[in-house]
Amino acid sequence: MRKTETLTLGDIKVTLRELTVGEVRNMLTARPEQDTLGYLFFEDITIAELLAMTNLSNDDVDNLSQSELDAVRLKAKELNPHFFALMTRIRELTPH
């Protein structure tokens, strides 16, 4: 059974979930439309990838503070350590 956790940020309840292997595969093969901020906001995850792990919408993210979004990222990292490790390995193999 996949793990889920709820994080409360003010009035927003964020449900985070552990990704399935299929979800990870789909995320790697179907990259979202280029969004510079989405790709560069965090070093270890895109905003689109973070959305895939939560019940947040783009509008929800736009209304979060940086520290609130970082709290979501950290909880997502706890639930999906293998995904984050995989993305680190991919970045290490990609020429700069």
C-alpha positions in Angstrom: 0.0 0.0 0.0 1.4 3.4 -0.9 2.2 5.8 1.8 0.3 9.1 2.1 0.6 12.0 4.6 -1.2 15.2 5.1 0.5 18.5 5.7 -1.4 21.5 7.0 -0.3 24.9 5.7 -2.6 27.6 7.1 -6.0 26.9 5.6 -4.6 24.4 3.0 -4.4 20.7 3.6 -1.9 19.1 1.3 -2.1 15.4 0.7 1.2 13.9 -0.4 1.6 10.4 -1.8 4.3 8.0 -2.5 4.7 7.5 -6.3 4.2 4.2 -8.0 6.9 2.8 -10.3 4.6 3.5 -13.2 4.1 7.1 -12.2 7.8 7.6 -12.0 8.2 6.1 -15.5 5.5 8.3 -16.9 7.1 11.4 -15.3 10.4 10.6 -16.9 9.0 9.9 -20.4 6.5 12.7 -20.6 8.2 16.0 -19.6 5.7 18.9 -19.1 5.8 22.1 -21.1 8.9 24.1 -20.4 8.4 26.3 -17.4 11.6 28.0 -16.4 10.5 28.7 -12.8 9.1 25.2 -12.5 12.4 23.7 -13.5 14.7 26.0 -11.5 12.8 26.8 -8.3 14.3 23.8 -6.5 17.5 22.0 -7.3 16.1 18.5 -6.8 12.6 18.6 -8.1 10.4 20.5 -10.6 7.2 22.1 -9.5 5.4 19.8 -12.0 6.9 16.7 -10.3 5.9 18.1 -6.9 2.4 18.6 -8.2 2.3 14.9 -9.3 3.0 13.9 -5.7 0.3 16.1 -4.1 -3.2 17.3 -4.4 -2.0 20.8 -5.1 -3.0 22.7 -8.2 -0.9 25.4 -10.0 -3.1 28.0 -8.4 -2.5 26.5 -5.0 1.3 26.6 -5.5 1.1 30.2 -6.7 -0.5 31.2 -3.4 2.1 29.4 -1.2 5.0 31.2 0.3 8.5 29.9 -0.6 8.8 28.3 2.9 5.5 26.6 2.6 6.4 25.1 -0.8 9.7 24.0 0.6 7.9 22.2 3.5 5.8 20.4 0.8 9.1 19.5 -1.0 10.7 18.1 2.1 7.7 16.0 3.0 7.6 14.7 -0.6 11.3 13.8 -0.3 10.5 11.8 2.8 7.8 9.8 1.0 9.7 9.4 -2.3 13.4 9.0 -1.4 14.0 6.7 -4.4 12.6 9.2 -6.9 14.9 11.9 -5.5 17.9 9.6 -5.6 17.0 8.7 -9.2 16.8 12.3 -10.2 20.2 12.9 -8.6 21.7 10.1 -10.6 20.2 11.4 -13.9 21.6 14.9 -13.2 25.0 13.4 -12.6 24.9 11.6 -15.9 23.7 14.6 -17.9 26.4 16.7 -19.4 26.3 20.3 -18.3 
